[in-house]
Amino acid sequence: MDSPQEERSLFDHVTCNISSSVDGVTIPGALGLDLIEQAEVEVERLDQLKASRMKEIAFKKQAELEEIFVQAHIEIDSEAAREKITALIDSGNVEPSELLADMDNQIVNAKEEALSRREILDKVEKWMSACEEESWLEDYNRVYISVSSTCTTTHRLIGQNYIFGH
């Protein structure tokens, strides 16, 4: 992990005894209860640090996955996914490398799905653009007809006033 050298050196005398048999431990107090308790506390701290780091990495991958889904217009339950990640890591029943490999596979699959949807989304976008243009043309024609009608009526009235006014 990212533990500084001085933190690791505090437990060098413990780690050197890991591969030794009970008879091979010659340093007095090397298997003392207080030393074992200190090691247990340190292991717990490192496990928590590892879980925290795993959550951070997994949430970054989840954010990447969610971004792909958003761009592909695929709905997902982000909160449920994050809760599942948290539960898996907190349970300790998942191998970190397996979790990250699974998330990498999900990202690859999502990218493939997004690519397959891209052509359809492009066609939908063109269709929506054509609909907007058609709506604009209909509005323009309505205004043009209204203005044209008003102009015709005005010309008629002006013409009548000119003929009858003189």
DSSP file (Angstrom, degrees, kcal/mol; ACC not computed):
  #  RESIDUE AA STRUCTURE BP1 BP2  ACC     N-H-->O    O-->H-N    N-H-->O    O-->H-N    TCO  KAPPA ALPHA  PHI   PSI    X-CA   Y-CA   Z-CA
    1    1 A M              0   0    0      0, 0.0    45,-0.0     0, 0.0    49,-0.0   0.000 360.0 360.0 360.0-167.7    0.0    0.0    0.0
    2    2 A D        +     0   0    0      2,-0.0     0, 0.0     0, 0.0     0, 0.0   0.026 360.0 142.1 -92.3  27.4    1.0    3.6    0.2
    3    3 A S        -     0   0    0      1,-0.1     5,-0.0     2,-0.1    43,-0.0  -0.485  55.4-113.2 -71.7 136.2    2.3    3.3    3.8
    4    4 A P    >>  -     0   0    0      0, 0.0     4,-1.8     0, 0.0     3,-0.6  -0.285  26.1-111.1 -65.1 156.6    5.4    5.4    4.5
    5    5 A Q  H 3> S+     0   0    0      1,-0.2     4,-2.6     2,-0.2     5,-0.2   0.863 116.4  57.1 -57.4 -39.8    8.6    3.5    5.2
    6    6 A E  H 3> S+     0   0    0      1,-0.2     4,-0.8     2,-0.2    -1,-0.2   0.858 106.2  50.0 -65.3 -32.8    8.7    4.6    8.8
    7    7 A E  H <4 S+     0   0    0     -3,-0.6     3,-0.5     1,-0.2     4,-0.4   0.909 113.0  46.4 -68.7 -40.6    5.2    3.1    9.4
    8    8 A R  H >< S+     0   0    0     -4,-1.8     3,-1.5     1,-0.2    -2,-0.2   0.870 105.6  59.4 -68.8 -35.5    6.3   -0.2    7.8
    9    9 A S  H >< S+     0   0    0     -4,-2.6     3,-1.3     1,-0.3     4,-0.4   0.757  90.3  71.5 -67.4 -22.1    9.5   -0.3    9.8
   10   10 A L  T 3< S+     0   0    0     -4,-0.8    -1,-0.3    -3,-0.5    -2,-0.2   0.772 107.2  36.7 -62.0 -23.5    7.5   -0.3   13.1
   11   11 A F  T X> S+     0   0    0     -3,-1.5     4,-2.8    -4,-0.4     3,-0.7   0.149  80.6 109.8-117.2  17.8    6.5   -3.8   12.3
   12   12 A D  H <> S+     0   0    0     -3,-1.3     4,-2.2     1,-0.2     5,-0.2   0.899  79.3  54.7 -58.9 -40.4    9.7   -5.2   10.7
   13   13 A H  H 34 S+     0   0    0     -4,-0.4     4,-0.3     1,-0.2    -1,-0.2   0.755 111.6  45.5 -67.2 -22.6   10.3   -7.4   13.7
   14   14 A V  H X4 S+     0   0    0     -3,-0.7     3,-1.0     2,-0.2     4,-0.5   0.903 111.9  49.1 -83.0 -46.2    6.8   -8.9   13.3
   15   15 A T  H >< S+     0   0    0     -4,-2.8     3,-0.9     1,-0.3     4,-0.5   0.818 104.6  59.2 -66.1 -29.4    7.0   -9.4    9.5
   16   16 A C  T 3< S+     0   0    0     -4,-2.2    -1,-0.3     1,-0.2     3,-0.2   0.752 106.1  50.4 -69.7 -20.6   10.4  -11.2    9.8
   17   17 A N  T X  S+     0   0    0     -3,-1.0     3,-0.7    -4,-0.3    -1,-0.2   0.517  85.7  88.5 -91.5  -6.6    8.8  -13.8   12.1
   18   18 A I  T <  S+     0   0    0     -3,-0.9    -1,-0.2    -4,-0.5    -2,-0.1   0.918  94.4  38.3 -60.3 -44.9    5.8  -14.5    9.8
   19   19 A S  T 3  S+     0   0    0     -4,-0.5    -1,-0.3    -3,-0.2     2,-0.2   0.515 101.4  96.3 -85.6  -3.4    7.6  -17.2    7.8
   20   20 A S  S <  S-     0   0    0     -3,-0.7     2,-0.1    -4,-0.1     5,-0.0  -0.518  74.7-121.6 -85.4 152.6    9.4  -18.6   10.9
   21   21 A S    >>  -     0   0    0     -2,-0.2     4,-0.7     1,-0.1     3,-0.6  -0.409  35.5-100.8 -80.3 169.0    8.1  -21.5   13.0
   22   22 A V  G >4 S+     0   0    0      1,-0.3     3,-0.9     2,-0.2    -1,-0.1   0.888 126.4  50.5 -59.3 -39.5    7.4  -21.0   16.7
   23   23 A D  G 34 S+     0   0    0      1,-0.2    -1,-0.3     3,-0.0    -3,-0.0   0.749 103.4  61.2 -70.4 -23.1   10.7  -22.6   17.5
   24   24 A G  G <4 S+     0   0    0     -3,-0.6     2,-0.7    -7,-0.1    -1,-0.2   0.605  79.5  95.3 -81.3 -11.4   12.5  -20.3   15.1
   25   25 A V    <<  +     0   0    0     -3,-0.9     6,-0.1    -4,-0.7    -8,-0.0  -0.721  43.8 163.7 -83.1 114.0   11.5  -17.1   16.9
   26   26 A T        +     0   0    0     -2,-0.7    -1,-0.2     2,-0.1    -2,-0.0   0.570  37.9 101.4-110.2 -12.8   14.4  -16.3   19.2
   27   27 A I  S >  S-     0   0    0      1,-0.1     3,-1.8     2,-0.0     4,-0.3  -0.622  79.0-116.0 -78.4 126.4   13.8  -12.7   20.1
   28   28 A P  T 3  S+     0   0    0      0, 0.0    -1,-0.1     0, 0.0    -2,-0.1  -0.380  98.0  13.4 -61.8 133.9   12.4  -12.4   23.6
   29   29 A G  T >  S+     0   0    0     -2,-0.1     3,-1.8     1,-0.1     6,-0.2   0.463  85.5 126.0  82.4   1.9    8.8  -11.0   23.6
   30   30 A A  T <  S+     0   0    0     -3,-1.8   -13,-0.1     1,-0.3    -1,-0.1   0.764  82.7  36.7 -65.5 -24.1    8.5  -11.4   19.8
   31   31 A L  T 3  S+     0   0    0     -4,-0.3    -1,-0.3    -6,-0.1    -2,-0.0   0.063  89.7 142.8-112.7  23.0    5.3  -13.3   20.4
   32   32 A G    <>  -     0   0    0     -3,-1.8     4,-2.3     1,-0.1     5,-0.2  -0.269  60.7-119.3 -66.0 151.3    4.1  -11.2   23.3
   33   33 A L  H  > S+     0   0    0      1,-0.2     4,-2.5     2,-0.2     5,-0.2   0.881 112.8  52.6 -59.4 -42.1    0.4  -10.5   23.7
   34   34 A D  H  > S+     0   0    0      1,-0.2     4,-2.2     2,-0.2    -1,-0.2   0.881 110.0  48.8 -64.5 -37.0    0.9   -6.7   23.5
   35   35 A L  H  > S+     0   0    0     -6,-0.2     4,-2.3     2,-0.2    -1,-0.2   0.899 111.4  49.3 -68.2 -41.4    2.9   -7.0   20.3
   36   36 A I  H  X S+     0   0    0     -4,-2.3     4,-2.3     2,-0.2    -2,-0.2   0.901 111.0  50.2 -64.7 -40.9    0.2   -9.3   18.7
   37   37 A E  H  X S+     0   0    0     -4,-2.5     4,-2.4     2,-0.2    -2,-0.2   0.901 109.8  50.8 -64.5 -40.8   -2.5   -6.8   19.8
   38   38 A Q  H  X S+     0   0    0     -4,-2.2     4,-2.4     1,-0.2    -2,-0.2   0.921 110.9  49.0 -61.2 -42.9   -0.5   -3.9   18.2
   39   39 A A  H  X S+     0   0    0     -4,-2.3     4,-2.6     1,-0.2    -2,-0.2   0.893 109.8  51.6 -64.4 -39.5   -0.2   -6.0   15.0
   40   40 A E  H  X S+     0   0    0     -4,-2.3     4,-2.3     2,-0.2    -1,-0.2   0.915 110.0  49.0 -63.3 -43.1   -3.9   -6.7   15.0
   41   41 A V  H  X S+     0   0    0     -4,-2.4     4,-2.4     2,-0.2    -2,-0.2   0.915 112.7  48.2 -62.0 -43.1   -4.7   -3.0   15.4
   42   42 A E  H  X S+     0   0    0     -4,-2.4     4,-2.6     2,-0.2    -2,-0.2   0.899 110.3  50.9 -65.5 -40.8   -2.3   -2.2   12.5
   43   43 A V  H  X S+     0   0    0     -4,-2.6     4,-2.4     2,-0.2    -1,-0.2   0.909 110.7  49.6 -62.4 -41.9   -3.8   -4.9   10.3
   44   44 A E  H  X S+     0   0    0     -4,-2.3     4,-2.3     2,-0.2    -2,-0.2   0.913 111.0  49.5 -62.4 -43.4   -7.3   -3.5   11.0
   45   45 A R  H  X S+     0   0    0     -4,-2.4     4,-2.4     1,-0.2    -2,-0.2   0.921 112.2  47.6 -61.9 -43.9   -6.1    0.0   10.1
   46   46 A L  H  X S+     0   0    0     -4,-2.6     4,-2.7     2,-0.2    -1,-0.2   0.866 109.4  53.5 -67.0 -35.9   -4.6   -1.2    6.9
   47   47 A D  H  X S+     0   0    0     -4,-2.4     4,-2.5     2,-0.2    -1,-0.2   0.909 110.4  47.3 -63.4 -41.3   -7.7   -3.1    6.0
   48   48 A Q  H  X S+     0   0    0     -4,-2.3     4,-2.5     2,-0.2    -2,-0.2   0.903 112.3  49.5 -65.9 -41.0   -9.8    0.0    6.5
   49   49 A L  H  X S+     0   0    0     -4,-2.4     4,-2.5     2,-0.2    -2,-0.2   0.914 111.6  49.3 -62.2 -43.6   -7.3    2.0    4.4
   50   50 A K  H  X S+     0   0    0     -4,-2.7     4,-2.6     2,-0.2    -2,-0.2   0.918 111.4  48.8 -62.3 -44.7   -7.5   -0.7    1.7
   51   51 A A  H  X S+     0   0    0     -4,-2.5     4,-2.4     2,-0.2    -2,-0.2   0.905 111.7  49.8 -62.9 -41.5  -11.3   -0.6    1.7
   52   52 A S  H  X S+     0   0    0     -4,-2.5     4,-2.2     2,-0.2    -2,-0.2   0.928 112.6  46.4 -62.7 -45.4  -11.3    3.2    1.5
   53   53 A R  H  X S+     0   0    0     -4,-2.5     4,-2.4     1,-0.2    -2,-0.2   0.893 111.3  52.5 -65.1 -39.8   -8.9    3.1   -1.4
   54   54 A M  H  X S+     0   0    0     -4,-2.6     4,-3.0     2,-0.2     5,-0.2   0.901 108.8  50.1 -62.7 -41.5  -10.9    0.4   -3.2
   55   55 A K  H  X S+     0   0    0     -4,-2.4     4,-3.0     2,-0.2     5,-0.2   0.922 109.7  51.6 -62.3 -43.1  -14.1    2.4   -2.8
   56   56 A E  H  X S+     0   0    0     -4,-2.2     4,-1.7     2,-0.2    -2,-0.2   0.936 114.2  42.2 -59.5 -47.9  -12.3    5.4   -4.3
   57   57 A I  H  X S+     0   0    0     -4,-2.4     4,-2.1     2,-0.2    -2,-0.2   0.925 115.7  49.3 -65.2 -45.6  -11.1    3.5   -7.3
   58   58 A A  H  X S+     0   0    0     -4,-3.0     4,-2.4     1,-0.2    -2,-0.2   0.888 109.8  51.2 -63.7 -39.8  -14.4    1.7   -7.8
   59   59 A F  H  X S+     0   0    0     -4,-3.0     4,-2.3     2,-0.2    -1,-0.2   0.845 107.9  53.1 -68.0 -32.5  -16.4    4.9   -7.6
   60   60 A K  H  X S+     0   0    0     -4,-1.7     4,-2.0    -5,-0.2    -2,-0.2   0.924 111.5  45.7 -64.8 -43.2  -14.1    6.5  -10.2
   61   61 A K  H  X S+     0   0    0     -4,-2.1     4,-2.3     2,-0.2    -2,-0.2   0.883 111.6  52.3 -66.0 -37.7  -14.8    3.5  -12.5
   62   62 A Q  H  X S+     0   0    0     -4,-2.4     4,-2.8     2,-0.2    -2,-0.2   0.896 107.8  51.5 -64.9 -40.0  -18.5    3.8  -11.7
   63   63 A A  H  X S+     0   0    0     -4,-2.3     4,-2.2     2,-0.2    -1,-0.2   0.898 109.8  49.8 -62.8 -40.3  -18.5    7.4  -12.7
   64   64 A E  H  X S+     0   0    0     -4,-2.0     4,-1.9     2,-0.2    -2,-0.2   0.920 111.8  48.6 -63.0 -43.4  -16.8    6.5  -16.0
   65   65 A L  H  X S+     0   0    0     -4,-2.3     4,-2.2     1,-0.2    -2,-0.2   0.915 110.7  50.3 -62.5 -44.5  -19.5    3.9  -16.5
   66   66 A E  H  X S+     0   0    0     -4,-2.8     4,-2.6     1,-0.2    -1,-0.2   0.880 107.5  53.9 -62.8 -38.6  -22.3    6.3  -15.7
   67   67 A E  H  X S+     0   0    0     -4,-2.2     4,-2.3     2,-0.2    -1,-0.2   0.902 108.1  49.8 -63.1 -41.3  -20.9    8.9  -18.1
   68   68 A I  H  X S+     0   0    0     -4,-1.9     4,-1.6     1,-0.2    -1,-0.2   0.925 111.8  49.0 -61.9 -44.2  -20.9    6.3  -20.9
   69   69 A F  H  <>S+     0   0    0     -4,-2.2     5,-3.0     2,-0.2     4,-0.4   0.897 109.5  51.6 -63.6 -40.9  -24.5    5.5  -20.1
   70   70 A V  H ><5S+     0   0    0     -4,-2.6     3,-1.3     1,-0.2    -1,-0.2   0.936 110.2  48.5 -61.5 -46.3  -25.5    9.1  -20.1
   71   71 A Q  H 3<5S+     0   0    0     -4,-2.3    -1,-0.2     1,-0.3    -2,-0.2   0.815 113.9  46.9 -64.6 -29.9  -24.0    9.7  -23.5
   72   72 A A  T 3<5S-     0   0    0     -4,-1.6    -1,-0.3    -5,-0.2    -2,-0.2   0.384 113.3-118.9 -91.7   3.4  -25.7    6.6  -24.8
   73   73 A H  T < 5 +     0   0    0     -3,-1.3     2,-0.5    -4,-0.4    -3,-0.2   0.891  63.6 147.4  58.8  42.3  -29.1    7.6  -23.3
   74   74 A I      < -     0   0    0     -5,-3.0     2,-0.3    -8,-0.1    -1,-0.2  -0.940  42.3-136.9-108.4 125.6  -29.2    4.5  -21.1
   75   75 A E        +     0   0    0     -2,-0.5     2,-0.3    -3,-0.1    -5,-0.0  -0.639  28.5 170.5 -85.8 137.5  -30.8    4.9  -17.8
   76   76 A I        -     0   0    0     -2,-0.3     2,-1.1   -10,-0.1     3,-0.2  -0.944  41.0-114.2-137.9 161.3  -29.2    3.3  -14.7
   77   77 A D     >  -     0   0    0     -2,-0.3     4,-2.1     1,-0.2     5,-0.2  -0.780  33.6-179.7 -96.9  90.8  -29.7    3.4  -11.0
   78   78 A S  H  > S+     0   0    0     -2,-1.1     4,-2.5     1,-0.2     5,-0.2   0.881  78.3  53.0 -60.2 -42.0  -26.5    5.1   -9.9
   79   79 A E  H  > S+     0   0    0      1,-0.2     4,-2.4     2,-0.2    -1,-0.2   0.920 109.6  47.8 -63.3 -43.9  -27.4    5.1   -6.2
   80   80 A A  H  > S+     0   0    0      1,-0.2     4,-2.2     2,-0.2    -1,-0.2   0.891 111.3  51.6 -64.3 -38.7  -28.1    1.4   -6.2
   81   81 A A  H  X S+     0   0    0     -4,-2.1     4,-2.3     2,-0.2    -2,-0.2   0.919 111.1  47.0 -64.3 -42.9  -24.8    0.7   -8.0
   82   82 A R  H  X S+     0   0    0     -4,-2.5     4,-2.5     1,-0.2    -2,-0.2   0.886 111.2  51.6 -67.3 -38.0  -22.8    2.7   -5.5
   83   83 A E  H  X S+     0   0    0     -4,-2.4     4,-2.6    -5,-0.2    -1,-0.2   0.891 109.6  50.6 -63.4 -38.8  -24.6    1.0   -2.6
   84   84 A K  H  X S+     0   0    0     -4,-2.2     4,-2.6     2,-0.2    -2,-0.2   0.918 110.3  49.1 -65.6 -43.4  -23.8   -2.4   -4.1
   85   85 A I  H  X S+     0   0    0     -4,-2.3     4,-2.5     2,-0.2     5,-0.2   0.941 112.5  48.1 -59.8 -47.5  -20.1   -1.4   -4.5
   86   86 A T  H  X S+     0   0    0     -4,-2.5     4,-2.9     1,-0.2     5,-0.2   0.920 112.4  48.6 -60.0 -44.9  -20.0   -0.2   -0.9
   87   87 A A  H  X S+     0   0    0     -4,-2.6     4,-2.0     1,-0.2    -1,-0.2   0.906 111.3  50.0 -63.8 -42.1  -21.6   -3.4    0.4
   88   88 A L  H  X>S+     0   0    0     -4,-2.6     4,-1.0     2,-0.2     5,-0.6   0.937 115.5  42.0 -62.3 -46.6  -19.3   -5.6   -1.6
   89   89 A I  H ><5S+     0   0    0     -4,-2.5     3,-0.6     1,-0.2    -2,-0.2   0.925 114.8  50.3 -68.1 -43.8  -16.1   -3.9   -0.4
   90   90 A D  H 3<5S+     0   0    0     -4,-2.9    -1,-0.2    -5,-0.2    -2,-0.2   0.830 105.8  57.2 -64.4 -31.4  -17.4   -3.6    3.2
   91   91 A S  H 3<5S-     0   0    0     -4,-2.0    -1,-0.2    -5,-0.2    -2,-0.2   0.805  94.5-144.1 -70.0 -27.0  -18.3   -7.3    3.4
   92   92 A G  T <<5 +     0   0    0     -4,-1.0    -3,-0.1    -3,-0.6    -2,-0.1   0.558  69.0 114.8  75.3   5.9  -14.7   -8.2    2.5
   93   93 A N      < +     0   0    0     -5,-0.6     2,-0.4     2,-0.1    -4,-0.1   0.352  57.9  77.1 -91.0   5.9  -16.1  -11.1    0.5
   94   94 A V  S    S-     0   0    0     -6,-0.5    -2,-0.0    -5,-0.1     3,-0.0  -0.950  80.0-126.1-120.6 137.2  -14.9   -9.8   -2.9
   95   95 A E    >>  -     0   0    0     -2,-0.4     4,-2.3     1,-0.1     3,-0.6  -0.679  21.2-136.6 -76.9 124.7  -11.4   -9.9   -4.2
   96   96 A P  H 3> S+     0   0    0      0, 0.0     4,-2.5     0, 0.0     5,-0.2   0.872 103.4  51.6 -52.4 -42.6  -10.4   -6.3   -5.1
   97   97 A S  H 3> S+     0   0    0      1,-0.2     4,-2.2     2,-0.2     5,-0.2   0.870 110.2  49.9 -64.9 -35.0   -8.8   -7.4   -8.4
   98   98 A E  H <> S+     0   0    0     -3,-0.6     4,-2.5     2,-0.2    -1,-0.2   0.901 110.2  50.1 -68.9 -40.8  -11.9   -9.3   -9.4
   99   99 A L  H  X S+     0   0    0     -4,-2.3     4,-2.3     2,-0.2    -2,-0.2   0.939 113.6  44.8 -61.6 -47.3  -14.1   -6.3   -8.6
  100  100 A L  H  X S+     0   0    0     -4,-2.5     4,-2.4     2,-0.2    -2,-0.2   0.886 113.1  50.8 -66.9 -38.2  -12.0   -4.0  -10.7
  101  101 A A  H  X S+     0   0    0     -4,-2.2     4,-2.2    -5,-0.2    -1,-0.2   0.903 110.5  50.1 -63.9 -40.9  -11.8   -6.5  -13.5
  102  102 A D  H  X S+     0   0    0     -4,-2.5     4,-2.2     2,-0.2    -2,-0.2   0.907 111.1  48.4 -63.0 -42.1  -15.6   -6.9  -13.4
  103  103 A M  H  X S+     0   0    0     -4,-2.3     4,-2.2     2,-0.2    -2,-0.2   0.890 109.3  52.8 -67.4 -38.2  -16.0   -3.1  -13.5
  104  104 A D  H  X S+     0   0    0     -4,-2.4     4,-2.3     2,-0.2    -1,-0.2   0.905 109.3  50.0 -61.2 -40.8  -13.5   -2.9  -16.5
  105  105 A N  H  X S+     0   0    0     -4,-2.2     4,-2.7     2,-0.2    -2,-0.2   0.895 108.7  52.0 -63.4 -40.5  -15.6   -5.5  -18.3
  106  106 A Q  H  X S+     0   0    0     -4,-2.2     4,-2.5     2,-0.2    -1,-0.2   0.894 109.3  50.1 -62.1 -39.3  -18.8   -3.5  -17.6
  107  107 A I  H  X S+     0   0    0     -4,-2.2     4,-2.4     2,-0.2    -2,-0.2   0.924 110.9  48.5 -65.6 -44.4  -17.1   -0.4  -19.0
  108  108 A V  H  X S+     0   0    0     -4,-2.3     4,-2.2     1,-0.2    -2,-0.2   0.938 113.6  47.1 -59.8 -47.3  -16.1   -2.3  -22.2
  109  109 A N  H  X S+     0   0    0     -4,-2.7     4,-2.5     1,-0.2    -2,-0.2   0.886 111.4  51.2 -62.5 -39.4  -19.6   -3.6  -22.6
  110  110 A A  H  X S+     0   0    0     -4,-2.5     4,-2.8     2,-0.2    -1,-0.2   0.899 109.0  50.8 -65.9 -40.0  -21.1   -0.2  -22.1
  111  111 A K  H  X S+     0   0    0     -4,-2.4     4,-2.3     2,-0.2    -2,-0.2   0.907 110.9  48.9 -63.7 -41.1  -18.8    1.3  -24.7
  112  112 A E  H  X S+     0   0    0     -4,-2.2     4,-2.2     2,-0.2    -2,-0.2   0.920 112.7  47.7 -63.1 -44.0  -19.8   -1.4  -27.2
  113  113 A E  H  X S+     0   0    0     -4,-2.5     4,-1.6     1,-0.2    -2,-0.2   0.909 111.5  50.6 -63.3 -42.7  -23.5   -0.8  -26.4
  114  114 A A  H  X S+     0   0    0     -4,-2.8     4,-1.1     1,-0.2    -1,-0.2   0.900 109.9  50.5 -62.7 -40.9  -23.1    3.0  -26.8
  115  115 A L  H  X S+     0   0    0     -4,-2.3     4,-0.6     1,-0.2     3,-0.4   0.900 109.1  50.9 -64.3 -41.2  -21.3    2.5  -30.1
  116  116 A S  H  < S+     0   0    0     -4,-2.2     4,-0.4     1,-0.2    -1,-0.2   0.799 113.0  46.6 -67.7 -27.3  -24.2    0.3  -31.4
  117  117 A R  H  X S+     0   0    0     -4,-1.6     4,-2.9     1,-0.2     5,-0.2   0.652  91.2  84.2 -85.3 -16.3  -26.7    2.9  -30.3
  118  118 A R  H  X S+     0   0    0     -4,-1.1     4,-2.5    -3,-0.4     5,-0.2   0.892  88.9  49.5 -57.2 -45.1  -24.7    5.8  -31.9
  119  119 A E  H  X S+     0   0    0     -4,-0.6     4,-2.0     1,-0.2    -1,-0.2   0.918 113.4  46.6 -61.4 -43.7  -26.2    5.2  -35.4
  120  120 A I  H  > S+     0   0    0     -4,-0.4     4,-2.5     1,-0.2    -2,-0.2   0.925 112.5  49.9 -64.1 -44.3  -29.7    5.1  -34.1
  121  121 A L  H  X S+     0   0    0     -4,-2.9     4,-2.5     1,-0.2    -2,-0.2   0.872 108.6  53.0 -64.2 -36.7  -29.1    8.2  -31.9
  122  122 A D  H  X S+     0   0    0     -4,-2.5     4,-2.3    -5,-0.2    -1,-0.2   0.919 110.2  47.6 -63.1 -42.6  -27.7   10.1  -34.9
  123  123 A K  H  X S+     0   0    0     -4,-2.0     4,-2.5     2,-0.2    -2,-0.2   0.903 112.0  49.6 -65.0 -41.2  -30.8    9.3  -36.9
  124  124 A V  H  X S+     0   0    0     -4,-2.5     4,-2.8     2,-0.2    -2,-0.2   0.912 110.4  51.1 -63.2 -41.7  -33.1   10.4  -34.1
  125  125 A E  H  X S+     0   0    0     -4,-2.5     4,-2.1     2,-0.2    -2,-0.2   0.911 111.1  47.4 -63.2 -42.7  -31.2   13.6  -33.8
  126  126 A K  H  X S+     0   0    0     -4,-2.3     4,-2.4     2,-0.2    -1,-0.2   0.901 112.2  50.4 -64.1 -40.6  -31.5   14.3  -37.5
  127  127 A W  H  X S+     0   0    0     -4,-2.5     4,-2.4     2,-0.2    -2,-0.2   0.922 110.6  48.6 -63.8 -43.8  -35.2   13.5  -37.4
  128  128 A M  H  X S+     0   0    0     -4,-2.8     4,-2.3     1,-0.2    -1,-0.2   0.884 111.2  50.9 -64.0 -37.5  -35.7   15.9  -34.4
  129  129 A S  H  X S+     0   0    0     -4,-2.1     4,-2.3     2,-0.2    -1,-0.2   0.908 110.0  49.4 -65.0 -42.0  -33.8   18.6  -36.2
  130  130 A A  H  X S+     0   0    0     -4,-2.4     4,-2.6     2,-0.2    -2,-0.2   0.883 109.7  52.0 -64.5 -38.1  -36.0   18.1  -39.3
  131  131 A C  H  X S+     0   0    0     -4,-2.4     4,-2.4     2,-0.2    -2,-0.2   0.910 109.6  49.1 -64.1 -42.2  -39.1   18.3  -37.1
  132  132 A E  H  X S+     0   0    0     -4,-2.3     4,-2.4     2,-0.2    -2,-0.2   0.913 112.3  48.4 -62.7 -42.3  -37.9   21.6  -35.6
  133  133 A E  H  X S+     0   0    0     -4,-2.3     4,-2.5     2,-0.2    -2,-0.2   0.910 111.2  50.0 -64.8 -41.7  -37.2   23.0  -39.1
  134  134 A E  H  X S+     0   0    0     -4,-2.6     4,-2.4     2,-0.2    -2,-0.2   0.904 110.6  49.9 -63.0 -41.7  -40.6   21.9  -40.3
  135  135 A S  H  X S+     0   0    0     -4,-2.4     4,-2.5     2,-0.2    -1,-0.2   0.907 110.3  50.4 -62.8 -42.3  -42.3   23.5  -37.3
  136  136 A W  H  X S+     0   0    0     -4,-2.4     4,-2.6     1,-0.2    -2,-0.2   0.915 110.6  49.4 -62.7 -42.4  -40.3   26.7  -38.0
  137  137 A L  H  X S+     0   0    0     -4,-2.5     4,-2.8     2,-0.2    -2,-0.2   0.890 110.1  50.9 -65.2 -38.7  -41.4   26.7  -41.6
  138  138 A E  H  X S+     0   0    0     -4,-2.4     4,-2.3     2,-0.2    -2,-0.2   0.926 111.8  47.2 -63.5 -43.9  -45.1   26.1  -40.6
  139  139 A D  H  X S+     0   0    0     -4,-2.5     4,-2.4     2,-0.2    -2,-0.2   0.918 112.5  50.1 -61.6 -43.1  -44.8   29.1  -38.2
  140  140 A Y  H  X S+     0   0    0     -4,-2.6     4,-2.9     1,-0.2    -2,-0.2   0.921 110.8  48.8 -61.9 -45.1  -43.2   31.2  -40.9
  141  141 A N  H  X S+     0   0    0     -4,-2.8     4,-2.9     2,-0.2     5,-0.2   0.893 110.0  51.8 -63.7 -39.4  -45.9   30.3  -43.4
  142  142 A R  H  X S+     0   0    0     -4,-2.3     4,-2.3     2,-0.2    -1,-0.2   0.937 113.5  43.8 -61.6 -45.7  -48.7   31.1  -40.9
  143  143 A V  H  X S+     0   0    0     -4,-2.4     4,-2.9     2,-0.2     5,-0.2   0.914 114.1  50.6 -65.4 -42.4  -47.1   34.5  -40.3
  144  144 A Y  H  X S+     0   0    0     -4,-2.9     4,-3.0     2,-0.2     5,-0.2   0.921 111.6  47.2 -62.3 -44.6  -46.5   35.1  -44.0
  145  145 A I  H  X S+     0   0    0     -4,-2.9     4,-2.7     2,-0.2    -1,-0.2   0.913 113.7  48.6 -63.4 -42.7  -50.2   34.2  -44.9
  146  146 A S  H  X S+     0   0    0     -4,-2.3     4,-2.3    -5,-0.2    -2,-0.2   0.928 115.3  43.4 -62.8 -46.1  -51.4   36.5  -42.1
  147  147 A V  H  X S+     0   0    0     -4,-2.9     4,-2.7     2,-0.2    -2,-0.2   0.908 114.6  50.5 -66.5 -41.8  -49.2   39.4  -43.2
  148  148 A S  H  X S+     0   0    0     -4,-3.0     4,-2.4    -5,-0.2    -2,-0.2   0.904 110.9  48.8 -62.7 -42.1  -50.1   38.7  -46.8
  149  149 A S  H  X S+     0   0    0     -4,-2.7     4,-2.4     2,-0.2    -1,-0.2   0.913 111.7  49.2 -64.2 -42.6  -53.7   38.7  -46.0
  150  150 A T  H  X S+     0   0    0     -4,-2.3     4,-2.6     1,-0.2    -2,-0.2   0.906 111.3  49.8 -63.2 -41.6  -53.4   41.9  -44.1
  151  151 A C  H  X S+     0   0    0     -4,-2.7     4,-2.8     2,-0.2    -2,-0.2   0.908 110.6  49.7 -64.5 -41.9  -51.5   43.6  -46.9
  152  152 A T  H  X S+     0   0    0     -4,-2.4     4,-2.3     2,-0.2    -2,-0.2   0.925 112.9  46.6 -62.8 -45.1  -54.2   42.5  -49.5
  153  153 A T  H  X S+     0   0    0     -4,-2.4     4,-2.6     2,-0.2    -2,-0.2   0.913 113.0  49.7 -63.3 -42.8  -56.9   43.9  -47.3
  154  154 A T  H  X S+     0   0    0     -4,-2.6     4,-2.9     2,-0.2     5,-0.2   0.915 110.5  49.8 -63.5 -43.5  -55.0   47.1  -46.7
  155  155 A H  H  X S+     0   0    0     -4,-2.8     4,-2.8     2,-0.2    -1,-0.2   0.906 111.1  50.0 -62.0 -41.1  -54.4   47.5  -50.5
  156  156 A R  H  X S+     0   0    0     -4,-2.3     4,-2.6     2,-0.2    -2,-0.2   0.930 113.0  45.8 -62.0 -45.4  -58.1   47.0  -51.1
  157  157 A L  H  X S+     0   0    0     -4,-2.6     4,-2.7     2,-0.2    -2,-0.2   0.911 114.1  48.0 -65.5 -41.7  -59.1   49.5  -48.6
  158  158 A I  H  X S+     0   0    0     -4,-2.9     4,-2.3     1,-0.2    -1,-0.2   0.917 112.3  50.2 -64.3 -41.3  -56.5   52.0  -49.8
  159  159 A G  H  X S+     0   0    0     -4,-2.8     4,-2.2    -5,-0.2    -2,-0.2   0.902 111.7  47.1 -63.7 -40.5  -57.7   51.4  -53.3
  160  160 A Q  H  X S+     0   0    0     -4,-2.6     4,-2.9     1,-0.2     5,-0.4   0.911 112.8  49.2 -67.1 -41.5  -61.3   52.0  -52.4
  161  161 A N  H  X S+     0   0    0     -4,-2.7     4,-2.0     1,-0.2    -2,-0.2   0.872 111.4  50.1 -65.3 -35.4  -60.4   55.1  -50.5
  162  162 A Y  H  X S+     0   0    0     -4,-2.3     4,-0.8    -5,-0.2    -1,-0.2   0.916 114.9  42.7 -68.9 -42.9  -58.4   56.4  -53.4
  163  163 A I  H  < S+     0   0    0     -4,-2.2     3,-0.3     1,-0.2    -2,-0.2   0.942 126.4  31.9 -69.8 -46.5  -61.2   55.8  -55.9
  164  164 A F  H  < S+     0   0    0     -4,-2.9    -2,-0.2     1,-0.2    -3,-0.2   0.692 111.1  65.4 -85.9 -18.6  -64.0   57.1  -53.6
  165  165 A G  H  <        0   0    0     -4,-2.0    -1,-0.2    -5,-0.4    -3,-0.2   0.745 360.0 360.0 -77.9 -21.7  -62.0   59.7  -51.9
  166  166 A H     <        0   0    0     -4,-0.8    -1,-0.2    -3,-0.3    -2,-0.2   0.419 360.0 360.0-101.5 360.0  -61.4   61.8  -54.9
